[in-house]
Amino acid sequence: MSIFATATGIGSWPGTSARQAAEIVVGELHSLTPLTELPARGVGADLIGRAGALLVDIAIDTSTRGYRLVARPGAVSRRAISLLGEDLDALEEAWENAGLRGSGRPVKVAAPGPVTLAAQLELANGHRAITDPGAVRDLAASLAEGIAEHLANVARRLETTVVAQLDEPSLPAALAGRLGGVTALSAVHPIDGPVAVELLDGCAARIAAPLSVHCCAPDIPWDVLQRSQIDAVSVDVVVLDAADLDGVGEFIESGRTVQLGVLPGRPVTPRPGVEQVAAAAAAVTDRLGFARAVLAEQIGVTPACGLAEAGLDWARTAVELCQRVADGIAADPDAA
């Protein structure tokens, strides 16, 4: 069974307390515990800002629209490094308190994917880095190196297996040429599918650990993901249409894992029960005609992206429900 075919957290987490976040995910997600991302802390704590703590020999700073590449590390890079260190310290403390050192429970770390990073970082001239093929290659190599070092550090500190997740919310727009330029006359040309595959595969090769790609945007590029060497794809069920279901089916048939975001990122009333959430996951594989055993072997269960704006109570509820659903499916997939 795939290491990703279970419950885990996806995307960001609400609040500003790294210790509180770590205590919750260590307590609730016992099969694949994520290192949380807390964007409410501001600069350096969000998806792209975290790259400031991971990139090797490349630095970032803030711009009027987000983040930009700079020649030397400054306050933003130092803040990103400090916040990531705070997150890891909190996870290590919760890990120790739970007696998990040497337990074998895997941990997942997340980082922006190479395409999204290049799409969202600006060059010195204000254009997106993705408009410069050389900058894209340099960013991807630096990112992969930094993630590999990050995984090794987490594995050493927690004495456990560590897997990685690349967040690629901008991948569909980059492939379709929908990214806005500095002006209406400076269009951002689409990135070629083979280039996107090469960037993902380059990261996978350097990271050398089980790797998933999370994409919460519509128009998921299943052809790119299918041709890549990644081990799993994480998607929100609310964005899946008929074409996406075909992509899910082909990815599963290739022997890999699909993680389904079956719980909304915002609170809902009445609160769904375990049976309802399990049925939502089973509905996807049932519609594709797969045997229920596939649920236990190749399907993960997660909340949808967006928990950072959900509030702590719902975030805790969501991951608790996902873990209970995954445990139930592992015990008896036919009961889902």
Disulfide bonds with the S-S distance in Angstrom:
none
